[in-house]
Amino acid sequence: MAEAKIHAAADAAGLAALITRAAGQTGDGNKGLPPIERWNPPFCGDIDMEIRADGTWFYMGTPIGRQPLVRLFSTVLRKEEDGRTYLVTPVEKVGIRVVDAHFIAVEMNVGDRDGQPILTFRTNVGDVVEAGPEHPLQFVIHGDNKELKPYLHVRGRLQALVSRPVMYDLVALGETVVIDGVAMFALRSCGAVFPVMPAAELDMLSK
């Protein structure tokens, strides 16, 4: 029991130090985000932190209730080529767990620019992202019940899962577009076309 308390205290102290170092970083002009892609710190092990499927952050089994702290951590989040996600500062890199996506897209605005539809999303950590060539939408059919899960590229290799209420609004904007000779149910934003599924499959699901 005493040893567990010591480890817990050490973990808490380490987290506090990580928070201090993350908060001390300044942005590079890109919406105030630190230049984490240019940092190459040593790997310092994993910490007991997890982003759950609903976007809630947990530390040592307890939800992190302070939104400014979650936002701070989200700015130093990096997914690497090995498929793992890390919190990164100039002096350290620590691994965390991600159950599904890094963020949740909780709001969508439908606009227009030069006659082109613009779909703008807000994530649960405050990112505002226009879907388009640089921030594509990807649609995945998941599980035996064939659940449709839309994902939005946010930055780096980080993605946001589009929340279910927003997904219903998103799908309502779909149209049939012929892509490579196949009729696809698709969405448009910023001049890009994002296929959801073949229109024939959609017709079968709706019957």
N, C-alpha and C positions, 0 to 999 in steps of 0.2 A: 504493500500500500504506500509506504513512504517513498519507495523507488518510483512508483507511478506518479506521485505528486511532484517529485523532482523533475521527471521528464516533462510533465505538463507545464511546470513553471518555466523550464528551459524553452519549451516550444512557444509559450506565450511571450517570453522575452525575445526570442528570435523573430517572432512575427512583428512585435513592436519595432524592432530594429529595421525589419524589412519595410514596414510602413513608413518609417522615418526617411529611409533612403529613397523610396518611391516618391514620396511627397516632395523631396528635395530636388527632383528633376524638373527642368524647364522645357517647355514645348519648343518645337522647331518651326512654328508658323503654320503647321498643318492641323488647324483646329485645336491648337494647344497640346497636341499629343507629343510625348517625348520620342526621340529618334531611335526606338528600340531595335529596329532592323540593322542599325549600324553598330550595335553593341555586341561584343563577343566575350562575355564573362565566363568564368569557370562554373561547371555544374556543381551545386552544393547539396544535392540530394532532394528527396521529395518531402513535401509537408502535407499534413492531413487537411487538405482543402479540396473542396469539390463543388463543381457547378452542376446542380441537379437539372433534370429534364425540363422543369418549369422555370428555369433561369435563376432560382434561388442559390445563393452562395452559402456554403457551410464551412465552418472551421472547427475541427475536432468534434464533429457531430452536432454542432450548434449553428443555427442560421445566423448569418451576419446581418443584423438588423439596421445598421447605419448605412443608408444609401450613399452618402458621400464617400465612405470607405470602399464600398463596392465599386463605385465609379473610379476611384483612385486605382484600385487593383486592375480594373478593366483596361486602363491606359498603358499598363506595363505587361499585358498579356500577349504571348506570342506562341503560335503553333509552328513547329518546325517540320522538316522533311521526314523525320522519323514518325510523324503522326501524333506525337505527344505535345501537350500544352504546358507552357512554363510562365512563371512570373519572372521578369527580367529587369535588373538594374545594371548600371555600368560595372558593378563589382561582383554580382552573383546571379545565378539562375537556379530556380527551384521548380520542381515538377508538381503539378496539381492534376486532379482528375476532372474529366468533363464527360457527363453521362450522354449528352446529345450535342446540342449546339452551344456555342459560347455565349450567345445573347438571345433574346426574344424580341421580335418585331411586334410592338404592342399598338402601333397606330400607323395608319396610312392616309396620305392625302393624294387626291387625283387632280392633277393640274394639266395645263396645256402650254406648249412653247412652240411657236412657229407652226401651229397646226398639228404638232406631235403630242401624244399623251405622255405625261410625266407622272410616274408613280414614286412618291417620296415616303420613306418609312422612318419612324422613330423607334429606337430600341429601348429596352428597359434600363440601359445605363446612359441614355442621353445622346447616342449617336444619331445623326440625321443623314440618311443615305438615299440618293436617287438611284433607282434601278436603271441599269443601262449597260453599255458595253464594258465599262470598268467595274460595274457592280451587278453582275448577272443574277437572275433568279434561276434556281434549279428546283425541279419538282421530282420527288422520290415517292414511289409507291412502296409502303412499308408494311411488313407483317402479313399474316394469313388473311386478315380482314381487309387487306388492300387499302390501308389508310393513306390518303394523299398528304404529303408533308412538303411544304414549300420552304426553301432556304434562300437567304439573301446574302451575297458576299458583302462583308463590311469593310475589312482591311486585312492586308497580309493574307494569311490563310484562315482568318476568323470568319465565322458565319453566324447569322441570326436565323433561328427558326421562326417562321411567321406564325403568330398565335392563331388559334382556331377562329375567334371572331373576325380577325383581320383576313384570314384565309377565305372565309365566306364572301366578304366584300371583294376580295381580289379575284376569285373565280368568277364572280358575277360580271366581271369586265372582259371575260374571255371571248374569243371569236375563232372561227374556223379559218385557218391559213394553210395554203398548200406549200409544203416544204419538201424539196427533193421528190416531187411527184406524189406525196402522201398528204391527205387532208389531216391537219393537226389542230387540235384545240390549243390555242396559244394566247399569250398576252403581249402587249406592246408597251415599251417605255423608252424614252430618249432615243428613238429611232431603232432600237433593237427589238427582235422578236424572240420570245421565250416559249418554246413548246412545252405544253403540260402533258398531253398524251394524244395518241391517235383519236380522231373524232369518232371513229367506229367503236373504240373501247368505251368512250364516254357515253355513247348511245346505249351500249349494253348495260352499263352501270345504272343508267337512269330508268331502265325498264323494270 
